[in-house]
Amino acid sequence: MITTAQVQPTKAPDRSILRERGQREVFCGLTGIVWLHRKMQDAFFLVIGSRTCAHLLQSAAGVMIFAEPRFATAIIDDRDLAGLANADDEVERMVAEVVQRRPNLRLLFLVGSCPSEVIKLDLSRIAARLDSRMSPKVRVLNYSGSGIETTFTQGEDACLEALVGSLCAAPSDAHPNLLVVGALADVVEDQFRRYFNAMGIERVSFLPSRRLDDLPEVGPSTRYLLAQPFLAQTSAALERRGANRIDALFPLGAEGTTSWLMAAAQALHIPSHRARAVIEGPAARARAVVDRWRSDLEGKRVFFFPDSQLEVPLARFLTRELGVKPVEIGTPYLHRAHLAQELALIPDDSVISEGQDVERQLERCRRARPDITVCGLGLANPLEAEGLTTKWSIELLFTPIHGYEQAGDLAALFQRPLDRQSRLKV
Ligand code: SF4
């Protein structure tokens, strides 16, 4: 059923935003498990959910079904409704089984979902009880990936927020240190670490870390840099622990990466000439590689459906480094403060929309006839059938796209659907 949209043009500090509240077409937060379980090598994600949840994870993880994956779904069905009192015991029994089968496991997440039977369970209480019993050998945390509470990338936000709660407090006289927040491919994390170290920033940690033991302490000495724009709750949790956010563009494309690295250098009192000496060469190479795609993409019109919350930084990259024109930049949620620098670089004639009423948005997209439409899997096929060229937004989460070395790949991700379309026409 399509709900009635409330379209309310609201005035952000510097531009109007189209706010929509209607039916939406977006994955739930369970999807994040697909990239989080790869990143956190001694963690396990136990989803308490339904067959739909199990199916979503299996199809999203697709190619990665191997003997002992580090996620699973405990299926709660109608039968369990009658004996909810026993459901707690059942979850505890499954956790014990998972832990016993994986001696190297250090961190287990109980992940909530939307079926009403699951909502009735108090997963935070179960997790706390298990944590006090198993800690420190295995830590047990919980968060919700439910489609009622989270969209797509908000699952990572909820997971990292839970992790922040488990971090030890840094001593009040600790030296300033840098914390990079947001799951990055290992290769990208290693590149960034090399840049920071070369600038003279030695105390760098990443959240999530590959291993539980590498998690940093947190406190007023922590300066944190968001690598992803969808971490509002994690950011708020870090601020509550006394950490301070470093404001910058997000590290997508040459310009974004330079802004991000230089902001960290400045916050950690690294002389700017020293930081510039480290990044000048890689930044120039990234610009040159991105430029190779310019002739294919310049002047093309792009339309973003709201999905990953990466839409605004991506639109900024496409506009500024490739001459693409964003017709509409839809995002499920717009964090005005975290995106302030990005929004200032978006052309005035691009519509920015927050939330979704999918039917209205489809109409706008059909009228605009963009050259590239970035959207979720559910919309891509129907739009392709109507002759529009689409790019799956989920690919932008599964592919390493951050940093100088990946800037060319990021540009290529937008050129590829155009290339495919032109081949089909030939
Ligand atoms: S959490 Fe909810 S939206 Fe996500 S797969 Fe399970 S039932 Fe579906």
Boltz pocket constraint, residues with backbone or C-beta under 6 A from the ligand:
constraints:
  - pocket:
      binder: B
      contacts: [[A, 28], [A, 29], [A, 30], [A, 49], [A, 50], [A, 52], [A, 53], [A, 54], [A, 56], [A, 112], [A, 113], [A, 114], [A, 115], [A, 145], [A, 146], [A, 147], [A, 148]]
      max_distance: 6.0
